[in-house]
Amino acid sequence: MTRRIGLATALAALLLAPSGAEAGEAAVGDLIGLSPVEVRARLTGAPADMPLARAFEVVRDGGTDAYFTLDDLVADPRALHRRMLQRTHGDEPYDPDVPICRSRLASDPRPPAVGDPVLAFRDERLAAVLRPARRPPRPPGPSMDDRRAYERWIRQAPAGPFQAGFDQLPLEDGSGFLDRWEAGRLARSDWLSVDCAPLPRRPPIAPSARRRSLDSSDMQGLALLPFAVQLPGMNRDRAQARRQGAATLAGLSVGRRLPQDPKTLSRRREGLRWHASARPGYGVMTVDLGGGKTRNLSDARDAALVGVQDGMVVWISPPDGAGPRASLLCVDAKGLAGTPRPGCHGWGNYRP
């Protein structure tokens, strides 16, 4: 493996990294042709039997493409679980031993972007490392004095690669997202860097610091206290959805037909919802993946997206990764986040 850390950088890493830190880097050319597990092992030394995050998978040209962000590929399963808790407002126990990996395109002097870079695997072998186009900066918004104009601006969805138009479902035009992604293929001489280390341990809380006056968050919680009786039942439902949704998703594979037409399947199986497209035979099915135990009455949940064409699964996108997210279903024809489809509520939030 090509090593390009200078002596000063290496010394700094040794001095600043907590105990148990691991770092690795490799040239793109040294990774081409490797499997996802082999790429992860090359960059982090992780064992082959450690579970992988599920990739954004797409059927294309008779094969299967799988896209991982580098962050997802190298993440420890416990860190992925923590992300799920954060997305679904779940109670997050502090575990100082969970390693957090910071990955980047080390040969690029610019600050790394979220989800950058993306590793593209073709039939389980790394074919390319891509850099998605960085999202353009958001233009300045109107004055809050014009409340109507400001509300429209704040709800405006950012332009993304997975929709040809705001009135379409994700990937409605097939692999056209690759052109809109404008993903630059990195050169074989470019190199990736990963540093994994546990979070710093929290200092103990002094007894005097535990006593404080009530703040606005506490008062809001007290106002919602009468509704807390709903929490046990809601958390049981969230846990059941996690188990059932994970089993449903594990039984789906790109390139395979569904056991029933998606509309019937979604009506008969709990946790599924079907969104049909104007394009004949195409639509997107959502899978309710529940969430962690929570004290938040909003009941935010994870949802996976499954693209279906004429009864065959043509792509699968997990809730966190390189692919489209469920929030895209809540963008209307004008590009505003809202409630254009069943499951959408509030300002473009989706509940499967």
ROTORMAR-654470 format. One line per field, with one value per residue (C-alpha): residue number from 1; residue in three letters; x, y, z. Coordinates in Angstrom, 3 decimals. Example, Ala and Ser with C-alpha at 12.3 -4.5 7.8 and 13.67 -1.06 7.14 Angstrom:
2
pos: c(1;2) $
code: c(Ala;Ser) $
east: c(12.300;13.670) $
north: c(-4.500;-1.060) $
up: c(7.800;7.140) $
***
This chain:
352
pos: c(1;2;3;4;5;6;7;8;9;10;11;12;13;14;15;16;17;18;19;20;21;22;23;24;25;26;27;28;29;30;31;32;33;34;35;36;37;38;39;40;41;42;43;44;45;46;47;48;49;50;51;52;53;54;55;56;57;58;59;60;61;62;63;64;65;66;67;68;69;70;71;72;73;74;75;76;77;78;79;80;81;82;83;84;85;86;87;88;89;90;91;92;93;94;95;96;97;98;99;100;101;102;103;104;105;106;107;108;109;110;111;112;113;114;115;116;117;118;119;120;121;122;123;124;125;126;127;128;129;130;131;132;133;134;135;136;137;138;139;140;141;142;143;144;145;146;147;148;149;150;151;152;153;154;155;156;157;158;159;160;161;162;163;164;165;166;167;168;169;170;171;172;173;174;175;176;177;178;179;180;181;182;183;184;185;186;187;188;189;190;191;192;193;194;195;196;197;198;199;200;201;202;203;204;205;206;207;208;209;210;211;212;213;214;215;216;217;218;219;220;221;222;223;224;225;226;227;228;229;230;231;232;233;234;235;236;237;238;239;240;241;242;243;244;245;246;247;248;249;250;251;252;253;254;255;256;257;258;259;260;261;262;263;264;265;266;267;268;269;270;271;272;273;274;275;276;277;278;279;280;281;282;283;284;285;286;287;288;289;290;291;292;293;294;295;296;297;298;299;300;301;302;303;304;305;306;307;308;309;310;311;312;313;314;315;316;317;318;319;320;321;322;323;324;325;326;327;328;329;330;331;332;333;334;335;336;337;338;339;340;341;342;343;344;345;346;347;348;349;350;351;352) $
code: c(Met;Thr;Arg;Arg;Ile;Gly;Leu;Ala;Thr;Ala;Leu;Ala;Ala;Leu;Leu;Leu;Ala;Pro;Ser;Gly;Ala;Glu;Ala;Gly;Glu;Ala;Ala;Val;Gly;Asp;Leu;Ile;Gly;Leu;Ser;Pro;Val;Glu;Val;Arg;Ala;Arg;Leu;Thr;Gly;Ala;Pro;Ala;Asp;Met;Pro;Leu;Ala;Arg;Ala;Phe;Glu;Val;Val;Arg;Asp;Gly;Gly;Thr;Asp;Ala;Tyr;Phe;Thr;Leu;Asp;Asp;Leu;Val;Ala;Asp;Pro;Arg;Ala;Leu;His;Arg;Arg;Met;Leu;Gln;Arg;Thr;His;Gly;Asp;Glu;Pro;Tyr;Asp;Pro;Asp;Val;Pro;Ile;Cys;Arg;Ser;Arg;Leu;Ala;Ser;Asp;Pro;Arg;Pro;Pro;Ala;Val;Gly;Asp;Pro;Val;Leu;Ala;Phe;Arg;Asp;Glu;Arg;Leu;Ala;Ala;Val;Leu;Arg;Pro;Ala;Arg;Arg;Pro;Pro;Arg;Pro;Pro;Gly;Pro;Ser;Met;Asp;Asp;Arg;Arg;Ala;Tyr;Glu;Arg;Trp;Ile;Arg;Gln;Ala;Pro;Ala;Gly;Pro;Phe;Gln;Ala;Gly;Phe;Asp;Gln;Leu;Pro;Leu;Glu;Asp;Gly;Ser;Gly;Phe;Leu;Asp;Arg;Trp;Glu;Ala;Gly;Arg;Leu;Ala;Arg;Ser;Asp;Trp;Leu;Ser;Val;Asp;Cys;Ala;Pro;Leu;Pro;Arg;Arg;Pro;Pro;Ile;Ala;Pro;Ser;Ala;Arg;Arg;Arg;Ser;Leu;Asp;Ser;Ser;Asp;Met;Gln;Gly;Leu;Ala;Leu;Leu;Pro;Phe;Ala;Val;Gln;Leu;Pro;Gly;Met;Asn;Arg;Asp;Arg;Ala;Gln;Ala;Arg;Arg;Gln;Gly;Ala;Ala;Thr;Leu;Ala;Gly;Leu;Ser;Val;Gly;Arg;Arg;Leu;Pro;Gln;Asp;Pro;Lys;Thr;Leu;Ser;Arg;Arg;Arg;Glu;Gly;Leu;Arg;Trp;His;Ala;Ser;Ala;Arg;Pro;Gly;Tyr;Gly;Val;Met;Thr;Val;Asp;Leu;Gly;Gly;Gly;Lys;Thr;Arg;Asn;Leu;Ser;Asp;Ala;Arg;Asp;Ala;Ala;Leu;Val;Gly;Val;Gln;Asp;Gly;Met;Val;Val;Trp;Ile;Ser;Pro;Pro;Asp;Gly;Ala;Gly;Pro;Arg;Ala;Ser;Leu;Leu;Cys;Val;Asp;Ala;Lys;Gly;Leu;Ala;Gly;Thr;Pro;Arg;Pro;Gly;Cys;His;Gly;Trp;Gly;Asn;Tyr;Arg;Pro) $
east: c(0.000;1.311;2.173;2.289;2.188;5.095;7.123;5.607;2.054;2.758;4.216;1.242;-1.137;0.671;0.597;-3.035;-4.750;-6.444;-5.490;-6.751;-6.664;-6.181;-5.264;-4.809;-4.523;-4.177;-3.942;-7.110;-5.139;-4.215;-7.903;-9.388;-10.627;-10.988;-14.258;-15.904;-14.588;-11.069;-11.120;-12.242;-9.553;-6.894;-7.924;-8.805;-7.611;-11.188;-11.779;-13.624;-16.500;-17.413;-20.815;-20.929;-23.429;-25.827;-24.937;-27.123;-27.643;-28.742;-29.354;-27.543;-26.464;-27.021;-25.001;-25.275;-23.695;-23.220;-22.305;-20.807;-19.713;-16.265;-17.674;-20.274;-17.872;-15.397;-17.897;-18.026;-21.494;-21.901;-21.294;-23.937;-26.356;-25.580;-26.389;-29.753;-30.513;-29.602;-31.793;-34.799;-34.313;-33.615;-32.068;-28.338;-26.308;-22.771;-20.238;-16.669;-15.304;-17.176;-14.585;-15.515;-13.878;-13.018;-12.424;-11.399;-9.840;-6.393;-4.913;-7.483;-6.475;-10.116;-12.126;-13.880;-17.612;-20.198;-20.456;-17.224;-15.846;-18.139;-16.812;-18.544;-18.469;-19.460;-20.504;-18.687;-15.418;-14.288;-14.591;-14.098;-13.935;-16.157;-16.481;-20.095;-20.547;-20.579;-23.945;-23.995;-24.253;-27.796;-28.721;-29.587;-33.178;-35.792;-36.428;-38.441;-40.718;-42.251;-43.339;-44.893;-41.816;-39.506;-41.501;-41.320;-37.553;-36.894;-38.892;-37.160;-35.538;-31.881;-31.176;-30.000;-29.057;-31.771;-34.722;-34.908;-37.651;-39.256;-42.521;-40.857;-40.067;-36.411;-34.594;-37.690;-35.429;-33.240;-29.482;-29.787;-28.762;-25.160;-25.058;-26.655;-24.375;-21.490;-19.298;-15.676;-13.752;-10.683;-7.309;-5.508;-2.852;-5.375;-5.416;-7.882;-7.261;-9.142;-8.536;-10.554;-10.458;-12.821;-14.450;-12.720;-14.058;-16.447;-15.191;-17.192;-20.021;-19.559;-22.500;-23.032;-23.347;-26.229;-28.473;-29.823;-32.996;-35.580;-34.963;-37.294;-36.655;-37.694;-40.847;-41.740;-41.263;-43.538;-46.191;-46.139;-46.111;-49.816;-49.016;-46.173;-48.589;-48.290;-44.548;-44.468;-46.842;-45.064;-41.672;-42.972;-44.292;-40.967;-39.040;-41.380;-41.044;-37.255;-37.326;-39.999;-38.609;-35.076;-36.407;-38.392;-35.417;-33.089;-35.455;-35.270;-32.520;-31.980;-32.669;-35.302;-39.058;-41.363;-43.628;-46.673;-47.298;-46.057;-49.457;-50.952;-47.841;-47.827;-51.500;-51.145;-47.822;-47.471;-44.723;-44.802;-46.195;-46.372;-45.934;-46.836;-45.262;-46.859;-44.387;-46.019;-44.892;-42.564;-42.845;-41.097;-41.954;-40.931;-40.013;-40.619;-37.433;-38.711;-36.320;-34.617;-36.310;-37.212;-38.830;-39.611;-43.287;-42.542;-41.938;-39.261;-38.509;-36.029;-37.289;-35.587;-36.568;-37.063;-37.406;-39.613;-40.104;-42.734;-42.576;-38.777;-36.592;-34.262;-32.664;-32.558;-31.493;-31.010;-31.869;-28.253;-25.745;-24.971;-28.485;-31.783;-33.540;-37.230;-37.456;-37.343;-40.870;-42.003;-40.840;-43.659;-43.626;-42.356;-39.425;-40.961;-40.749;-44.287;-46.954;-47.423;-47.670;-49.071;-46.663;-45.463;-46.161;-44.953;-42.180;-41.305;-40.887;-41.696;-43.163;-43.226) $
north: c(0.000;3.379;5.515;9.257;10.657;12.916;12.505;15.586;14.453;10.982;12.377;14.684;11.786;9.756;12.614;13.619;10.293;8.597;5.083;2.525;4.901;3.383;5.160;3.999;5.355;4.009;5.155;4.643;2.493;0.086;-0.411;-0.934;-4.522;-5.194;-6.161;-3.793;-5.905;-5.891;-2.114;-1.583;-3.931;-2.114;1.249;0.317;-3.230;-4.265;-8.039;-9.609;-10.810;-7.319;-6.398;-3.863;-1.074;-1.727;0.151;2.098;-0.658;-0.223;-2.688;-1.403;-2.923;-6.501;-6.124;-4.563;-1.273;-0.573;2.869;3.455;6.737;6.186;7.125;4.349;1.732;2.094;2.784;0.518;-1.115;0.553;3.932;3.131;2.285;5.619;7.394;5.613;6.824;10.375;10.282;8.898;11.007;7.889;7.863;7.664;5.910;7.197;4.550;5.915;2.759;3.175;4.222;7.146;7.150;10.343;9.716;12.017;12.413;13.173;14.354;17.175;20.370;21.483;20.683;17.301;17.332;15.050;11.868;12.591;10.485;7.684;4.236;2.598;-1.198;-3.179;-6.746;-6.624;-5.169;-1.562;0.011;3.696;6.263;9.251;12.775;13.967;17.578;19.796;21.346;24.983;27.559;28.550;32.020;34.633;34.451;37.207;39.357;37.833;40.866;39.105;36.042;34.233;34.637;33.664;30.498;29.440;30.050;28.095;25.156;25.154;21.769;21.759;20.603;16.997;14.311;11.747;13.529;14.692;17.085;18.045;16.436;13.028;10.164;9.382;7.653;7.812;8.193;5.220;5.725;9.370;10.301;9.450;12.286;14.744;13.543;14.937;12.572;13.077;9.844;10.189;9.357;6.191;8.407;10.092;8.636;8.123;8.537;7.153;7.814;5.832;6.527;6.377;9.608;11.462;10.380;12.809;14.426;13.507;15.899;17.698;17.319;21.080;21.113;18.657;21.112;23.805;25.792;24.715;26.010;26.378;22.785;21.517;23.632;22.264;18.730;19.461;20.843;17.583;15.400;14.436;12.840;10.735;7.854;7.262;6.630;2.954;1.889;4.049;2.620;-0.946;-0.150;1.428;-1.628;-3.996;-1.921;-2.117;-5.907;-6.414;-3.786;-5.177;-8.659;-7.303;-5.350;-8.344;-10.344;-7.828;-7.925;-5.808;-7.687;-9.941;-9.817;-9.053;-11.914;-9.777;-6.578;-3.726;-2.125;-5.371;-6.232;-2.820;-3.096;-6.550;-6.228;-3.839;-1.245;-0.854;2.040;2.266;5.471;4.922;6.979;8.474;6.321;2.960;0.162;2.316;3.384;3.625;1.482;2.582;0.222;1.330;0.667;2.109;3.780;3.577;3.950;7.597;10.187;12.365;12.299;13.267;9.533;10.146;6.896;5.483;4.491;2.614;3.313;0.520;1.328;-1.086;-1.411;-3.869;-5.852;-6.110;-4.377;-2.081;-0.159;-0.060;2.934;2.561;5.564;6.680;6.527;7.634;7.188;9.110;9.709;9.476;13.269;13.471;12.043;15.213;17.692;19.094;20.100;23.588;22.226;23.076;20.719;19.925;17.222;16.203;12.441;10.134;9.849;13.448;15.837;19.151;20.757;17.865;15.140;11.580;8.938;5.456) $
up: c(0.000;-1.004;2.034;1.636;5.118;5.838;9.016;10.641;9.876;11.228;14.454;14.887;14.395;17.035;19.512;18.962;18.317;21.268;22.285;19.800;16.815;13.401;10.189;6.645;3.147;-0.348;-3.931;-5.969;-8.423;-5.627;-4.748;-8.220;-8.621;-4.886;-3.177;-0.644;2.251;0.790;0.273;3.862;5.168;3.138;4.611;8.203;8.883;9.755;9.802;6.889;9.081;10.325;8.803;5.967;5.547;2.682;-0.469;-2.875;-5.460;-9.093;-11.926;-15.005;-18.318;-17.199;-13.993;-10.556;-9.509;-5.798;-4.482;-1.029;0.421;1.870;5.287;5.072;3.757;6.623;9.428;12.459;12.814;16.206;14.602;11.955;14.771;16.409;13.136;13.016;16.539;15.570;12.434;14.326;17.486;19.517;22.953;22.376;25.076;25.331;24.374;24.378;22.774;19.463;16.848;14.636;11.195;9.366;5.696;2.886;-0.497;0.872;-2.438;-2.659;-0.824;-0.560;2.583;2.241;1.509;3.083;1.063;-0.770;-2.298;-3.529;-4.370;-7.343;-7.428;-10.497;-9.685;-6.308;-7.645;-7.349;-10.791;-9.976;-7.214;-7.925;-6.629;-6.854;-7.856;-4.806;-4.132;-5.279;-2.502;-1.643;-2.905;-0.284;0.898;0.880;3.898;6.733;6.398;3.394;5.341;2.374;0.169;3.034;3.805;0.152;0.143;3.320;1.965;-1.426;-2.025;-3.115;-6.637;-6.656;-9.157;-8.495;-10.106;-13.714;-12.605;-9.302;-10.409;-10.891;-8.561;-7.803;-10.687;-12.859;-15.896;-14.959;-14.977;-16.017;-12.482;-13.411;-15.950;-13.532;-10.755;-12.799;-10.880;-11.735;-11.932;-9.752;-11.215;-10.153;-8.585;-6.262;-2.792;0.030;3.739;6.745;10.456;13.018;16.747;19.747;20.826;23.670;27.043;28.667;31.850;34.976;35.819;39.116;41.529;41.580;37.765;37.886;39.693;37.438;36.875;34.300;30.772;27.767;26.667;30.093;30.001;26.564;27.884;30.827;28.470;26.501;29.620;29.297;25.929;27.373;27.908;24.146;24.314;25.414;22.640;20.073;21.011;20.760;17.295;16.280;17.491;15.661;12.487;12.766;12.970;10.337;7.967;8.209;7.359;4.406;3.083;3.483;1.272;-1.584;-4.202;-7.278;-10.486;-8.880;-9.217;-6.322;-5.151;-6.057;-7.943;-5.753;-5.198;-3.896;-1.895;-0.209;0.644;2.190;4.015;6.924;6.685;2.896;0.841;-2.951;-4.969;-8.626;-11.390;-14.473;-16.386;-17.072;-14.764;-12.644;-9.049;-5.690;-2.677;0.808;3.650;7.228;9.214;12.487;14.879;18.232;21.588;21.975;24.229;21.184;20.230;16.591;15.844;13.194;11.351;8.881;5.435;2.621;-1.000;-3.532;-7.232;-9.168;-12.933;-14.220;-10.980;-10.866;-8.275;-10.223;-7.348;-3.546;-1.472;2.323;4.521;4.921;2.096;-1.425;-2.856;-2.773;0.532;1.410;1.722;-2.097;-2.132;-0.354;-2.990;-5.114;-8.786;-7.869;-5.881;-2.535;0.427;1.454;1.342;-2.314;-1.586;1.099;4.023;3.742;6.597;7.924;5.945;3.695;6.329;5.271;7.564;5.981) $
***
